[in-house]
Amino acid sequence: MKLAEMGQINLDDPVLSHLRRWQFPADSPYRGEVTIAQLLSHTGGQNDHLGYGGFLPGQPLQTLEQSLTLTKDVAFGEPRGWRQFIHREKSLATPGAVIPFCNC
């Protein structure tokens, strides 16, 4: 939100225009349509179909790019935006590909 307040990003921009490390699959019907605001409000229409129930100790974690590549579109053809609330776990991860949360 700070970047939006500073005018560095527009929340209504397609997230695809800001992604560098990962891109929506070429055959994704949402390619170029999902906005930063939709991801931050959990209305981006993405689902991982994996549950994200946690990871066992000692097991390797997926990278952000690997995790996002496993997404499947689940709301194709349905209206998106502020009028429809679709909670998707991937919506939490995708902004991290746009805005790094730390300089780790």
C-alpha positions in Angstrom: 0.0 0.0 0.0 2.9 2.3 0.6 4.1 1.9 -3.0 0.6 2.8 -4.1 0.5 5.9 -1.8 3.9 6.9 -3.2 2.6 6.6 -6.8 5.1 3.8 -7.7 2.3 1.3 -8.5 -1.3 1.5 -9.4 -3.5 -1.1 -7.6 -5.6 -1.3 -10.8 -2.6 -2.3 -13.0 -2.6 -5.8 -14.4 -0.3 -7.8 -12.1 1.3 -9.2 -15.3 2.9 -5.8 -16.1 4.8 -5.9 -12.8 5.8 -9.6 -12.6 9.5 -10.4 -13.4 10.2 -13.7 -11.7 7.1 -15.5 -12.7 4.4 -15.2 -15.4 0.9 -16.7 -15.7 0.9 -19.8 -17.9 0.5 -18.8 -21.6 -2.8 -20.7 -21.8 -4.3 -19.0 -18.7 -7.6 -17.2 -19.5 -6.7 -14.6 -16.9 -3.3 -13.7 -18.4 -3.1 -9.9 -18.3 -6.4 -9.4 -16.5 -5.8 -10.0 -12.8 -5.0 -6.7 -11.0 -2.8 -6.1 -7.9 -6.0 -4.9 -6.1 -7.7 -8.2 -6.9 -4.8 -10.2 -5.5 -4.7 -8.1 -2.3 -8.4 -8.4 -1.8 -8.4 -12.2 -2.4 -10.5 -11.8 -5.6 -7.8 -12.8 -8.1 -9.5 -16.2 -9.0 -6.5 -18.4 -8.3 -6.4 -21.7 -6.4 -3.6 -24.1 -5.9 -5.7 -27.3 -5.5 -3.0 -28.4 -3.1 -4.6 -27.2 0.1 -1.4 -25.7 1.6 -2.1 -27.6 4.7 1.5 -27.2 5.9 4.9 -28.7 5.2 6.5 -31.6 7.1 9.8 -30.7 9.0 12.8 -31.5 6.9 10.9 -31.4 3.6 12.1 -28.9 1.0 9.8 -25.9 0.4 8.7 -25.0 -3.1 10.0 -21.7 -4.4 7.5 -19.0 -5.1 7.8 -19.6 -8.8 7.2 -23.3 -8.5 4.3 -22.8 -6.2 2.6 -20.3 -8.5 3.1 -22.4 -11.6 1.0 -25.1 -10.1 -2.1 -22.9 -9.9 -5.2 -23.7 -11.9 -7.9 -21.3 -12.9 -11.1 -22.0 -11.0 -13.4 -19.1 -11.8 -13.1 -18.8 -15.6 -15.9 -16.8 -17.0 -17.1 -15.5 -13.7 -17.1 -11.8 -13.0 -14.1 -10.6 -10.9 -13.5 -7.5 -9.0 -14.9 -5.8 -5.9 -18.4 -7.3 -6.3 -17.3 -10.9 -6.0 -15.3 -12.4 -3.2 -13.3 -15.4 -4.1 -10.7 -16.4 -1.5 -7.7 -18.1 -3.0 -4.5 -19.1 -1.2 -2.4 -18.2 -4.2 -3.7 -14.7 -4.1 -1.5 -14.3 -1.0 1.7 -15.4 -2.7 1.5 -13.6 -6.0 2.0 -10.1 -4.7 5.3 -11.4 -3.3 6.4 -11.9 -6.9 5.6 -8.2 -7.6 6.8 -6.6 -4.4 9.6 -8.3 -2.5 8.7 -8.3 1.2 12.3 -8.2 2.4 15.8 -7.8 1.1 16.8 -11.4 2.1 
